[in-house]
């Protein structure tokens, strides 16, 4: 199998993973909806190229973290379905990672969007 074909298969598998996450994970869909809203708000507010780059980076980072969180949960369930302290730690830390990223994203969005929204609505 040549290198290009291997990359093609890897790319197809990656797209399948994204589609699976979107179609089965409600939190992933919420993140995609909020990401779309943030981009549209950024366009409407005419945020700078740097600000939009930061928004896009945090969106990609957040969606990636959500997928890692889902992967850790699925792998933990594959290893054991019974309650075990180690499984709980893995799932809790994974969820905490997502929460940590979400809080950072909200702070960044607030720093970028709030001054512009305040300027529009409270001039």
Buried (B, 14 or more C-beta within 10 A) or exposed (E): EEEEEEEEEEEEEEEEEEEEBEEEBEBBEEBBEBBEEBBEBBEEBEBEEEBBEBBBEBBEEBBEBBBBBBEBBEEBEEEEEEEEEEBEEBBEEBBEBBEEBBEEBEEBBEEBBEEBEEEEEEE
